[in-house]
Structures are given as C-alpha cells and as structure tokens.
Amino acid sequence: MGDVTSGYDPAKYGRSVGSYDALYPGDPAETEACVTTLTDLARSHSHPSLFEFGIGTGRIALGLQAAGIPVAGVDGSESMVAQLREKAGGEEIEVTVGDYRTTRAGGRFAIVLLALNGIFDPRGREAQRDIFDNAAAHLLDGGCFVVESMVLSDAERSGEGVVNPRFVGENYVELQVMRYDIATNRIERTLVHLLPDGPSFVSVFDTYATPGELDLLAESAGFRLRSRWADWSKTGFTSSSKRHVSVYELVG
C-alpha cells in the first residue's frame, strides 16, 4: 500500500462520492435508533447539545435537530455541507468547514459524535489521538464522545482480499473490496457502485483500530468507557459483533 497520508485532503471523499444520499440512502430504522439513542444521551446531561465530527449531509444531525437537540458540526467537504444546506432545516445548523482532527468550533457540548468509521483516520495513530483530544476540547464537563466503527472479522484481518456486498437495492448495488495490512494496520477499500448508468469506483484508506486500542487512546485523552453496544439499538456487544458504538465519558 502506498503512502496515503502525504497531501491528505479531508474534502476528497465528498468530491469522490458526489451525491452522497443517492449512493447511501441509509436504513430509516437504523437512523431512527441512532437519533433516539443520541437524543437520550444528550438529555442525560444538564445542557443537552451535540457536535458532530463529519456532519456530512446531515442524516443524523437533522433528526437530532427535529428532536429539539441543539446541533452543530464540522466537515472537510464543502460539497457535502452544500447538500446539507439544501435540506429543510439545514441552513439552521452551524457547520465549520475543516479537518476534525484539529478544527475547533466555538462553544462546548454535551456530546461529540464521530460515526461511520470516521475514527479510522488514514494518517495513523497520532491523528486518532488528536481526534480524541479535539473531542475533549469540545466537551462540557461530564460530556461524552460517541464513536461508531466496524470490527474486522478474522477473515477480513487475514490479509487476503475480501469482497462484501455493502448495499443491495433494486437499482443500486455496492460491493466493498477490502484488503487489510496487519503490519501497518492499514485498510485499503475500493467501493464499487453498480448503477443503471454504469459502475463507479471510490478508493478509501483507513487506519484500523480495535475497540481495545480505541479504549487506550481514549484513556490517554482523559476519557473512560461508559457504554459499548453492537449497534444503535443497544444490542449487547460480543466477540462476533461486526461493529460497535462506544460511549466515552470525559473525566480528565
């Protein structure tokens, strides 16, 4: 695998996928469960509010806003933020365009959210540690950093190429072709979108971290693990879970 950290551009992904919502329509039930869980978590704090790293087109943020939770965020992609602005209520959400590794926004919040593998920053462990530090800087006392990411199976960690059907719909299929390098913790993925007007391809690079490795990064930034689930419906996390939602409480 080549050096993917040189000249890193946080806006590249948004440009590559184009119309994000068309490619990733999402599961309404999963989105509802996500919004409900985050709303309850925000309301458990005396000052309910949420700041999202990688707010994107607002799939989660707009649901929280509709539930009455003050929301703001940061995203590296101006094109994805523009898609958010086109939606009802999108203009009302304060969004800073920048790299969530280092970008600071005004104010502090009860919750900072980083969903959908965003913690797997391709720039490595140092960048991941910076993200935890930046989350802490945006949190009120007793606030929580919520991280959602996948968990690789033994087959996926073998180093062999793995093909997974990520989304199957009537007019759209996405195949994920993935290879993991155990020596560097790098994941190289090609997302193959099969559409009626022809295929498209998006390359994604990640630095994998197990839940335990994320726990160590969290501890070094002043957090402790408060809860961990296998999904937004709070299913119990087990050794066979394919992803996790981890809630880290700021204590330092």
Backbone as JSON, one array per atom type, in Angstrom:
{
  "sequence": "MGDVTSGYDPAKYGRSVGSYDALYPGDPAETEACVTTLTDLARSHSHPSLFEFGIGTGRIALGLQAAGIPVAGVDGSESMVAQLREKAGGEEIEVTVGDYRTTRAGGRFAIVLLALNGIFDPRGREAQRDIFDNAAAHLLDGGCFVVESMVLSDAERSGEGVVNPRFVGENYVELQVMRYDIATNRIERTLVHLLPDGPSFVSVFDTYATPGELDLLAESAGFRLRSRWADWSKTGFTSSSKRHVSVYELVG",
  "N": [[0.84, -1.19, 0.0], [0.49, 2.25, -0.75], [1.76, 5.47, 0.39], [-0.68, 7.06, 1.97], [-1.04, 9.25, 3.48], [0.35, 11.47, 2.75], [-0.07, 14.74, 1.66], [-2.72, 14.81, 2.52], [-6.2, 15.22, 2.09], [-9.04, 16.38, 3.44], [-11.4, 16.89, 2.11], [-11.61, 15.25, -0.05], [-13.06, 12.79, -0.09], [-15.79, 13.55, -0.11], [-15.93, 14.82, -2.59], [-15.45, 12.64, -4.21], [-17.61, 10.85, -3.91], [-19.79, 12.29, -4.74], [-23.19, 12.75, -5.12], [-24.08, 12.07, -2.16], [-26.3, 11.08, -0.62], [-27.8, 9.77, -2.53], [-26.22, 7.59, -3.16], [-25.94, 6.41, -0.66], [-28.55, 5.75, 0.81], [-29.32, 4.93, 3.32], [-30.65, 3.2, 6.22], [-33.81, 3.65, 7.35], [-34.85, 2.77, 9.83], [-32.54, 2.21, 11.3], [-31.36, 4.74, 11.35], [-33.29, 6.09, 12.83], [-33.07, 4.74, 15.29], [-30.46, 5.49, 15.95], [-30.72, 8.3, 16.24], [-32.56, 8.39, 18.35], [-31.12, 7.15, 20.46], [-28.92, 8.91, 20.72], [-30.27, 11.27, 21.32], [-31.42, 10.66, 23.82], [-29.06, 10.28, 25.25], [-27.88, 12.83, 25.09], [-29.78, 14.32, 26.49], [-29.42, 13.35, 29.0], [-27.51, 14.89, 30.08], [-26.99, 18.02, 31.75], [-26.98, 20.16, 30.03], [-28.2, 19.73, 27.22], [-26.9, 18.97, 24.06], [-25.17, 18.67, 20.89], [-22.24, 18.01, 19.02], [-21.07, 17.29, 15.87], [-18.48, 15.48, 14.45], [-17.57, 15.31, 11.14], [-20.1, 15.9, 9.88], [-21.35, 15.85, 7.44], [-23.96, 15.29, 5.11], [-25.99, 15.55, 6.85], [-27.6, 13.43, 7.85], [-27.87, 12.35, 10.45], [-27.75, 14.63, 12.08], [-29.91, 16.32, 11.36], [-32.1, 14.85, 12.22], [-31.68, 14.89, 14.99], [-31.88, 17.63, 15.44], [-34.6, 17.96, 14.83], [-35.63, 16.63, 16.99], [-35.25, 18.42, 18.96], [-32.71, 18.89, 19.95], [-29.95, 20.98, 20.29], [-27.67, 21.38, 17.65], [-24.49, 21.24, 16.09], [-21.61, 21.24, 13.86], [-18.67, 19.89, 12.15], [-17.07, 19.58, 9.01], [-15.02, 18.28, 6.39], [-15.7, 18.52, 3.76], [-16.88, 20.7, 1.46], [-18.76, 20.25, -0.52], [-20.45, 18.27, 0.52], [-21.47, 19.58, 2.74], [-22.87, 21.55, 1.38], [-24.92, 20.0, 0.32], [-26.25, 19.36, 2.67], [-27.19, 21.92, 3.32], [-29.19, 22.28, 1.46], [-31.34, 20.91, 2.39], [-34.41, 20.79, 4.3], [-34.26, 22.77, 7.13], [-31.53, 22.6, 7.16], [-30.02, 24.92, 6.78], [-30.06, 26.07, 9.23], [-28.29, 24.85, 10.9], [-25.2, 25.19, 12.42], [-22.21, 24.94, 10.8], [-18.8, 24.22, 10.54], [-16.31, 24.33, 8.12], [-13.72, 22.17, 7.78], [-10.89, 20.23, 9.03], [-11.57, 17.64, 11.14], [-9.69, 16.66, 12.84], [-8.22, 18.73, 13.92], [-9.66, 21.15, 13.82], [-11.31, 23.68, 15.58], [-14.38, 24.61, 16.97], [-16.64, 27.2, 18.06], [-17.8, 27.2, 21.45], [-18.97, 24.62, 23.75], [-20.08, 21.22, 24.23], [-22.55, 18.72, 25.12], [-22.35, 16.24, 23.93], [-20.05, 14.79, 21.67], [-19.92, 13.51, 18.45], [-18.71, 10.92, 16.36], [-19.25, 9.17, 13.66], [-19.66, 6.13, 11.65], [-17.08, 4.89, 10.98], [-15.33, 7.03, 11.03], [-13.3, 7.45, 12.86], [-11.21, 5.98, 11.97], [-8.88, 7.26, 10.88], [-6.82, 7.88, 8.08], [-4.27, 8.85, 8.53], [-3.05, 7.69, 10.67], [-2.14, 6.48, 14.04], [-1.37, 8.73, 15.56], [-2.94, 10.77, 14.51], [-5.43, 9.76, 15.2], [-5.29, 9.91, 17.98], [-5.15, 12.69, 18.22], [-7.72, 13.32, 17.38], [-9.29, 12.34, 19.48], [-8.34, 14.09, 21.46], [-9.26, 16.51, 20.39], [-11.99, 16.11, 20.47], [-12.34, 16.06, 23.26], [-11.75, 18.73, 23.81], [-14.0, 19.98, 22.88], [-16.0, 19.34, 24.6], [-18.34, 19.68, 27.29], [-18.0, 19.58, 30.91], [-18.22, 16.29, 32.08], [-19.24, 15.43, 29.7], [-19.67, 13.38, 26.68], [-17.91, 11.42, 24.27], [-18.88, 9.92, 21.38], [-18.34, 7.11, 19.47], [-18.6, 5.39, 16.45], [-17.81, 2.44, 14.78], [-16.59, -0.1, 12.5], [-15.91, -3.6, 13.15], [-13.37, -5.7, 12.36], [-13.56, -8.97, 10.99], [-12.07, -12.26, 11.56], [-11.46, -13.32, 9.05], [-11.37, -11.02, 7.49], [-9.16, -9.79, 8.57], [-7.11, -11.33, 7.73], [-5.47, -10.61, 5.66], [-5.96, -11.34, 3.12], [-7.73, -10.53, 0.09], [-11.03, -9.33, 0.42], [-14.42, -9.5, -0.46], [-17.36, -7.77, 0.03], [-20.91, -7.48, -0.04], [-22.09, -4.41, 0.36], [-24.35, -2.83, 0.11], [-27.51, -3.62, -1.17], [-29.86, -2.99, -3.5], [-32.88, -2.3, -5.41], [-32.2, -0.84, -7.71], [-29.54, -0.4, -7.39], [-26.36, -1.44, -6.38], [-23.77, -1.91, -4.05], [-20.52, -2.98, -3.83], [-17.96, -3.85, -1.61], [-14.58, -3.99, -1.79], [-11.95, -5.17, -0.02], [-8.78, -4.93, 1.62], [-6.6, -5.78, 4.21], [-3.72, -4.74, 5.94], [-1.72, -6.2, 8.15], [0.72, -5.43, 9.19], [0.84, -2.68, 9.18], [-1.61, -1.81, 10.0], [-3.26, -0.75, 8.12], [-6.14, -0.28, 6.11], [-7.25, -0.87, 2.93], [-9.72, 0.07, 0.77], [-11.92, -0.45, -1.95], [-14.76, 0.92, -3.18], [-17.27, -0.27, -5.02], [-19.66, 0.87, -7.07], [-22.56, -0.17, -8.5], [-24.6, 0.9, -10.89], [-27.59, 1.88, -12.77], [-26.71, 3.48, -14.92], [-24.12, 2.72, -15.25], [-20.96, 1.56, -13.77], [-19.22, 2.93, -10.86], [-16.3, 3.98, -9.03], [-14.8, 4.24, -5.84], [-12.03, 4.99, -3.89], [-10.93, 4.23, -0.64], [-9.06, 4.79, 2.28], [-7.97, 3.56, 5.41], [-6.97, 3.64, 8.88], [-6.93, 0.98, 10.83], [-8.38, 0.27, 14.03], [-8.81, -1.65, 16.88], [-11.58, -2.17, 19.18], [-10.41, -2.28, 21.76], [-7.94, -0.97, 21.35], [-8.87, 1.58, 20.73], [-9.94, 2.2, 23.2], [-7.62, 2.57, 24.74], [-6.51, 4.83, 23.5], [-8.54, 6.61, 24.12], [-8.39, 6.69, 26.94], [-5.9, 7.9, 27.29], [-6.5, 10.44, 26.54], [-8.11, 11.41, 28.49], [-10.56, 10.16, 28.87], [-13.06, 7.71, 29.85], [-14.41, 4.46, 29.29], [-17.83, 4.33, 29.0], [-20.15, 3.05, 27.97], [-20.78, 0.35, 25.69], [-22.04, -0.84, 22.68], [-23.4, -3.12, 20.2], [-24.76, -1.95, 18.18], [-26.91, 0.84, 17.23], [-29.29, 0.33, 18.46], [-28.66, -0.59, 20.88], [-27.91, -3.26, 21.21], [-26.3, -5.99, 22.79], [-22.75, -6.01, 22.96], [-20.55, -8.34, 21.53], [-18.04, -10.94, 20.95], [-18.52, -11.62, 18.34], [-19.61, -9.44, 17.12], [-20.08, -7.12, 14.47], [-19.64, -4.45, 14.4], [-19.25, -1.54, 16.49], [-20.66, 0.69, 18.9], [-19.37, 3.05, 20.83], [-19.31, 4.71, 23.92], [-17.63, 7.24, 25.32], [-16.82, 8.74, 28.29], [-15.92, 11.96, 29.45], [-13.47, 12.47, 31.81], [-11.12, 13.53, 32.68]],
  "CA": [[0.0, 0.0, 0.0], [1.28, 3.47, -0.82], [1.62, 6.46, 1.44], [-1.94, 7.77, 1.75], [-1.11, 10.4, 4.38], [1.0, 12.62, 2.13], [-1.03, 15.6, 0.97], [-4.08, 14.41, 2.91], [-7.23, 16.2, 1.77], [-10.28, 15.93, 4.07], [-12.54, 17.12, 1.22], [-11.54, 14.35, -1.2], [-14.13, 11.78, -0.08], [-17.03, 14.18, -0.53], [-15.87, 15.02, -4.04], [-15.44, 11.35, -4.89], [-18.91, 10.17, -3.9], [-20.8, 13.11, -5.42], [-24.46, 12.82, -4.41], [-23.91, 11.07, -1.1], [-27.56, 10.46, -0.21], [-28.25, 8.86, -3.59], [-25.44, 6.36, -3.04], [-26.13, 5.84, 0.67], [-29.85, 6.2, 1.32], [-29.44, 4.61, 4.73], [-31.78, 2.41, 6.73], [-34.58, 4.56, 8.21], [-34.97, 2.23, 11.19], [-31.25, 2.39, 11.96], [-31.2, 6.17, 11.61], [-34.19, 6.44, 13.94], [-32.46, 4.22, 16.52], [-29.3, 6.34, 16.23], [-31.19, 9.59, 16.73], [-33.18, 8.17, 19.66], [-30.06, 6.89, 21.44], [-28.15, 10.13, 20.94], [-31.15, 12.23, 22.0], [-31.49, 10.26, 25.23], [-27.75, 10.52, 25.86], [-27.71, 14.28, 25.23], [-30.7, 14.8, 27.53], [-28.94, 12.93, 30.32], [-26.63, 15.96, 30.52], [-27.75, 19.22, 32.15], [-27.03, 21.08, 28.89], [-28.28, 18.86, 26.05], [-26.37, 19.55, 22.82], [-24.31, 17.7, 20.2], [-21.35, 18.49, 17.97], [-20.72, 16.11, 15.07], [-17.32, 15.42, 13.57], [-18.0, 14.68, 9.9], [-21.56, 16.04, 9.86], [-21.77, 15.43, 6.11], [-25.22, 15.81, 4.56], [-26.94, 15.78, 7.93], [-28.51, 12.31, 8.11], [-28.11, 12.25, 11.9], [-27.91, 15.96, 12.68], [-31.26, 16.85, 11.13], [-33.0, 14.13, 13.11], [-31.48, 15.43, 16.34], [-32.46, 18.96, 15.45], [-36.06, 17.79, 14.89], [-35.95, 16.17, 18.34], [-35.06, 19.54, 19.87], [-31.34, 18.95, 20.46], [-29.08, 21.92, 19.56], [-26.67, 20.63, 16.91], [-23.51, 21.92, 15.23], [-20.68, 20.24, 13.38], [-17.54, 20.23, 11.29], [-16.86, 18.62, 7.93], [-13.99, 18.71, 5.47], [-16.2, 18.57, 2.39], [-17.83, 21.77, 1.17], [-19.84, 19.72, -1.34], [-21.4, 17.57, 1.37], [-22.15, 20.62, 3.52], [-23.83, 22.18, 0.48], [-26.08, 19.11, 0.25], [-26.97, 19.58, 3.92], [-27.85, 23.23, 3.27], [-30.35, 22.2, 0.59], [-32.42, 20.2, 3.07], [-35.2, 21.57, 5.24], [-33.59, 22.93, 8.41], [-30.09, 22.52, 7.04], [-29.41, 26.25, 6.91], [-30.08, 26.49, 10.64], [-27.23, 24.16, 11.63], [-23.89, 25.83, 12.29], [-21.19, 23.99, 10.35], [-17.47, 24.73, 10.22], [-15.62, 23.51, 7.13], [-12.35, 21.96, 8.22], [-10.42, 18.9, 9.39], [-11.97, 17.44, 12.54], [-8.53, 16.33, 13.67], [-7.68, 19.93, 14.58], [-10.54, 22.32, 13.75], [-12.07, 23.99, 16.79], [-15.56, 25.46, 16.8], [-16.99, 27.9, 19.29], [-18.71, 26.54, 22.37], [-18.76, 23.24, 24.2], [-21.29, 20.44, 24.01], [-22.72, 17.52, 25.96], [-21.95, 15.08, 23.15], [-19.36, 14.87, 20.38], [-20.19, 12.28, 17.72], [-17.95, 10.58, 15.16], [-19.91, 7.94, 13.22], [-19.35, 5.5, 10.36], [-15.64, 4.62, 10.78], [-14.55, 8.25, 10.93], [-12.13, 7.4, 13.74], [-10.13, 5.26, 11.28], [-8.18, 8.28, 10.09], [-5.7, 7.25, 7.35], [-2.97, 9.4, 8.92], [-2.44, 6.85, 11.68], [-2.49, 6.57, 15.46], [-1.2, 10.1, 16.06], [-4.14, 11.5, 14.11], [-6.55, 9.27, 16.01], [-5.13, 10.51, 19.31], [-5.53, 14.1, 18.08], [-9.18, 13.39, 17.29], [-9.8, 12.22, 20.86], [-8.03, 15.35, 22.14], [-10.13, 17.55, 19.87], [-13.31, 15.84, 21.04], [-12.32, 16.51, 24.66], [-11.75, 20.19, 23.81], [-15.34, 20.45, 22.53], [-16.98, 18.8, 25.54], [-18.61, 20.19, 28.63], [-17.66, 18.64, 31.97], [-19.13, 15.15, 32.11], [-19.73, 15.13, 28.36], [-19.29, 12.09, 26.12], [-17.51, 11.26, 22.87], [-19.51, 8.7, 20.88], [-17.63, 6.63, 18.29], [-19.16, 4.21, 15.78], [-16.9, 1.91, 13.77], [-16.7, -1.52, 12.23], [-14.96, -4.53, 13.76], [-12.97, -6.65, 11.33], [-13.61, -10.39, 11.31], [-10.8, -12.95, 11.36], [-11.23, -13.43, 7.61], [-11.0, -9.7, 6.98], [-7.84, -9.45, 9.08], [-6.14, -12.32, 7.25], [-4.61, -10.03, 4.64], [-6.49, -11.71, 1.82], [-8.78, -9.64, -0.39], [-12.38, -9.74, 0.81], [-15.48, -8.77, -1.15], [-18.61, -7.77, 0.79], [-22.0, -6.65, -0.56], [-22.37, -3.41, 1.39], [-25.74, -2.4, -0.06], [-28.18, -4.25, -2.3], [-31.16, -2.4, -3.72], [-33.5, -2.63, -6.7], [-31.49, -0.18, -8.8], [-28.2, 0.0, -6.95], [-25.6, -2.39, -5.57], [-22.41, -1.5, -3.73], [-19.61, -4.02, -3.37], [-16.76, -3.34, -0.96], [-13.41, -4.85, -1.94], [-11.11, -4.69, 1.08], [-7.57, -5.66, 1.99], [-6.02, -5.28, 5.46], [-2.29, -4.99, 6.11], [-1.52, -6.34, 9.58], [1.97, -4.79, 9.59], [0.66, -1.22, 9.29], [-3.0, -1.54, 10.4], [-3.94, -0.02, 7.05], [-7.19, -0.91, 5.31], [-7.47, -0.28, 1.61], [-11.04, -0.35, 0.28], [-12.5, 0.11, -3.17], [-16.21, 0.83, -3.16], [-17.74, -0.43, -6.4], [-21.08, 1.2, -7.16], [-23.18, -0.67, -9.72], [-25.76, 1.74, -11.11], [-28.15, 1.69, -14.11], [-25.94, 4.18, -15.95], [-22.75, 2.23, -15.27], [-20.29, 1.47, -12.47], [-18.28, 3.94, -10.42], [-15.37, 3.43, -8.05], [-14.26, 5.18, -4.86], [-10.99, 4.4, -3.05], [-10.95, 4.71, 0.75], [-7.97, 4.25, 3.08], [-8.24, 3.7, 6.83], [-6.09, 3.02, 9.87], [-7.83, 0.21, 11.7], [-8.14, 0.18, 15.47], [-9.77, -2.5, 17.57], [-12.2, -1.47, 20.31], [-9.45, -2.14, 22.85], [-6.98, 0.07, 21.0], [-9.56, 2.86, 20.89], [-10.05, 2.45, 24.65], [-6.34, 3.11, 25.2], [-6.44, 6.21, 23.01], [-9.5, 7.39, 24.9], [-7.85, 6.88, 28.29], [-4.79, 8.85, 27.24], [-7.06, 11.77, 26.31], [-8.93, 11.8, 29.63], [-11.88, 9.53, 28.82], [-13.23, 6.32, 30.27], [-15.51, 3.83, 28.57], [-19.08, 4.32, 29.77], [-21.03, 2.03, 27.4], [-20.44, -0.14, 24.35], [-23.09, -1.67, 22.1], [-23.13, -3.63, 18.86], [-25.48, -1.11, 17.21], [-27.58, 1.98, 17.85], [-30.41, -0.18, 19.25], [-28.05, -1.0, 22.15], [-27.68, -4.69, 21.28], [-25.09, -6.29, 23.53], [-21.53, -6.2, 22.17], [-19.93, -9.63, 21.75], [-16.88, -11.2, 20.11], [-18.94, -11.79, 16.96], [-20.21, -8.2, 16.63], [-19.41, -6.6, 13.28], [-19.33, -3.05, 14.63], [-19.52, -1.13, 17.87], [-20.94, 2.07, 19.26], [-18.72, 3.21, 22.12], [-19.56, 5.99, 24.57], [-16.52, 7.58, 26.2], [-17.14, 9.88, 29.16], [-14.77, 12.78, 29.78], [-13.25, 12.5, 33.25], [-9.87, 14.21, 32.99]],
  "C": [[0.88, 1.25, 0.0], [1.03, 4.38, 0.37], [0.37, 7.3, 1.17], [-2.04, 9.02, 2.62], [-0.49, 11.65, 3.76], [-0.02, 13.44, 1.36], [-2.47, 15.26, 1.29], [-5.07, 15.55, 2.68], [-8.55, 15.74, 2.35], [-11.52, 16.12, 3.19], [-12.63, 16.09, 0.1], [-12.71, 13.37, -1.24], [-15.44, 12.36, -0.58], [-17.07, 14.42, -2.03], [-16.0, 13.7, -4.79], [-16.82, 10.72, -4.98], [-20.0, 10.98, -4.58], [-22.07, 13.23, -4.59], [-24.51, 11.72, -3.36], [-25.21, 10.35, -0.77], [-28.11, 9.51, -1.26], [-27.51, 7.53, -3.5], [-25.69, 5.65, -1.72], [-27.45, 6.32, 1.27], [-30.07, 5.89, 2.79], [-30.66, 3.77, 5.05], [-32.56, 3.29, 7.69], [-34.69, 4.07, 9.65], [-33.68, 2.42, 11.97], [-31.01, 3.86, 12.29], [-32.07, 6.61, 12.78], [-33.61, 5.96, 15.27], [-31.27, 5.06, 16.93], [-29.74, 7.66, 16.85], [-31.79, 9.45, 18.13], [-32.12, 7.98, 20.74], [-29.27, 8.15, 21.76], [-28.98, 11.2, 21.63], [-31.23, 11.93, 23.49], [-30.16, 10.55, 25.94], [-27.52, 12.01, 26.07], [-28.58, 14.81, 26.38], [-30.32, 14.33, 28.93], [-27.96, 13.94, 30.91], [-27.47, 17.19, 30.85], [-27.86, 20.25, 31.03], [-27.05, 20.28, 27.58], [-27.82, 19.58, 24.77], [-25.44, 18.52, 22.2], [-23.51, 18.39, 19.11], [-20.87, 17.28, 17.19], [-19.47, 16.34, 14.24], [-17.74, 14.68, 12.3], [-19.51, 14.72, 9.75], [-22.14, 15.71, 8.49], [-23.05, 16.09, 5.63], [-26.33, 15.87, 5.6], [-27.9, 14.66, 8.24], [-28.87, 12.21, 9.59], [-28.47, 13.6, 12.48], [-29.33, 16.5, 12.51], [-32.29, 16.14, 11.99], [-32.89, 14.61, 14.55], [-32.08, 16.82, 16.47], [-33.98, 18.89, 15.56], [-36.51, 17.33, 16.27], [-35.71, 17.25, 19.39], [-33.67, 19.63, 20.49], [-30.54, 19.98, 19.66], [-27.9, 21.17, 18.95], [-25.75, 21.58, 16.15], [-22.53, 20.87, 14.76], [-19.55, 20.8, 12.56], [-17.45, 19.17, 10.21], [-15.82, 19.18, 6.96], [-14.47, 18.94, 4.06], [-17.23, 19.68, 2.21], [-19.0, 21.25, 0.35], [-20.88, 18.99, -0.5], [-22.16, 18.56, 2.26], [-23.19, 21.33, 2.65], [-25.08, 21.33, 0.33], [-26.91, 19.2, 1.53], [-27.78, 20.87, 3.86], [-29.12, 23.2, 2.41], [-31.55, 21.54, 1.25], [-33.16, 21.12, 4.04], [-34.52, 21.6, 6.6], [-32.09, 22.95, 8.34], [-29.37, 23.85, 7.2], [-29.28, 26.69, 8.36], [-28.96, 25.85, 11.46], [-25.89, 24.83, 11.36], [-22.84, 24.79, 11.96], [-19.9, 24.73, 10.02], [-16.84, 23.79, 9.2], [-14.16, 23.39, 7.55], [-12.09, 20.51, 8.56], [-10.75, 18.66, 10.86], [-10.84, 16.9, 13.41], [-8.1, 17.54, 14.49], [-8.64, 21.1, 14.65], [-11.33, 22.48, 15.04], [-13.22, 24.92, 16.44], [-15.85, 26.16, 18.12], [-17.93, 27.08, 20.14], [-18.29, 25.13, 22.73], [-20.11, 22.54, 24.26], [-21.35, 19.25, 24.97], [-22.2, 16.28, 25.26], [-21.12, 15.53, 21.95], [-19.54, 13.51, 19.72], [-19.23, 12.13, 16.55], [-18.43, 9.2, 14.71], [-19.21, 7.34, 12.0], [-17.85, 5.44, 10.06], [-14.78, 5.87, 10.67], [-13.3, 8.24, 11.79], [-10.95, 6.69, 13.06], [-9.36, 6.19, 10.35], [-6.97, 7.66, 9.39], [-4.33, 7.75, 7.77], [-2.36, 8.7, 10.13], [-2.85, 7.15, 13.11], [-2.37, 7.99, 16.01], [-2.43, 10.94, 15.71], [-5.34, 11.06, 14.94], [-6.48, 9.83, 17.43], [-5.53, 11.98, 19.27], [-7.05, 14.27, 18.02], [-9.81, 13.26, 18.68], [-9.54, 13.52, 21.64], [-8.97, 16.46, 21.69], [-11.56, 17.36, 20.36], [-13.38, 16.34, 22.48], [-12.41, 18.03, 24.74], [-13.12, 20.77, 23.5], [-16.4, 20.05, 23.55], [-17.11, 19.61, 26.82], [-18.15, 19.16, 29.66], [-18.7, 17.52, 32.0], [-19.71, 14.78, 30.76], [-19.16, 13.82, 27.83], [-18.91, 12.2, 24.65], [-18.04, 9.91, 22.41], [-18.87, 8.33, 19.54], [-18.33, 5.39, 17.75], [-18.16, 3.72, 14.74], [-17.09, 0.41, 13.61], [-15.66, -2.3, 13.02], [-14.63, -5.57, 12.71], [-13.07, -8.09, 11.84], [-12.23, -11.01, 11.12], [-10.46, -13.06, 9.88], [-10.77, -12.11, 7.03], [-9.61, -9.28, 7.43], [-6.75, -10.38, 8.56], [-5.15, -11.74, 6.26], [-5.04, -10.39, 3.24], [-7.55, -10.68, 1.39], [-10.16, -10.2, -0.05], [-13.39, -8.87, 0.07], [-16.78, -8.91, -0.34], [-19.68, -6.96, 0.05], [-22.44, -5.68, 0.52], [-23.81, -2.91, 1.32], [-26.31, -3.07, -1.3], [-29.59, -3.68, -2.4], [-31.67, -2.74, -5.11], [-32.72, -2.06, -7.87], [-30.06, 0.18, -8.46], [-27.6, -1.09, -6.08], [-24.23, -1.78, -5.29], [-21.64, -2.71, -3.2], [-18.38, -3.35, -2.76], [-15.64, -4.36, -1.1], [-12.34, -4.33, -0.98], [-9.88, -5.57, 1.27], [-6.95, -4.98, 3.2], [-4.56, -5.7, 5.55], [-1.98, -5.01, 7.61], [-0.27, -5.62, 10.07], [1.8, -3.3, 9.85], [-0.7, -0.82, 9.83], [-3.78, -0.77, 9.34], [-5.01, -0.89, 6.4], [-7.3, -0.14, 4.01], [-8.79, -0.82, 1.08], [-11.34, 0.32, -1.05], [-14.0, -0.14, -3.11], [-16.69, 0.84, -4.61], [-19.24, -0.21, -6.43], [-21.61, 0.75, -8.52], [-24.53, 0.01, -9.9], [-26.31, 1.52, -12.51], [-27.36, 2.36, -15.22], [-24.47, 3.79, -15.97], [-22.09, 2.24, -13.9], [-19.47, 2.72, -12.16], [-17.46, 3.36, -9.28], [-14.85, 4.54, -7.14], [-13.24, 4.44, -4.01], [-11.01, 5.05, -1.67], [-9.81, 4.02, 1.49], [-8.25, 4.55, 4.55], [-7.07, 3.17, 7.64], [-6.97, 2.29, 10.87], [-7.39, 0.28, 13.15], [-9.21, -0.7, 16.07], [-10.46, -1.68, 18.67], [-11.23, -1.27, 21.48], [-8.41, -1.07, 22.59], [-7.6, 1.46, 21.12], [-9.72, 3.21, 22.37], [-8.77, 3.05, 25.2], [-6.15, 4.55, 24.75], [-7.36, 7.11, 23.82], [-8.95, 7.7, 26.3], [-6.75, 7.92, 28.31], [-5.27, 10.28, 27.04], [-8.01, 12.2, 27.43], [-10.34, 11.24, 29.63], [-11.86, 8.18, 29.53], [-14.45, 5.76, 29.54], [-16.74, 3.76, 29.48], [-20.03, 3.23, 29.28], [-20.47, 1.59, 26.05], [-21.53, -1.1, 23.9], [-22.66, -2.14, 20.72], [-23.81, -2.81, 17.78], [-26.19, -0.01, 17.98], [-28.82, 1.56, 18.65], [-29.95, -0.73, 20.59], [-28.01, -2.52, 22.32], [-26.35, -4.95, 21.97], [-23.9, -6.56, 22.61], [-20.89, -7.52, 22.55], [-18.73, -9.8, 20.81], [-17.25, -11.39, 18.65], [-19.58, -10.53, 16.37], [-19.39, -7.65, 15.47], [-19.12, -5.1, 13.38], [-19.6, -2.73, 16.09], [-19.85, 0.35, 17.91], [-20.42, 2.23, 20.68], [-18.92, 4.62, 22.65], [-18.44, 6.21, 25.59], [-16.84, 8.84, 26.99], [-15.87, 10.63, 29.54], [-14.63, 12.88, 31.3], [-12.01, 13.29, 33.62], [-9.95, 15.7, 32.71]]
}
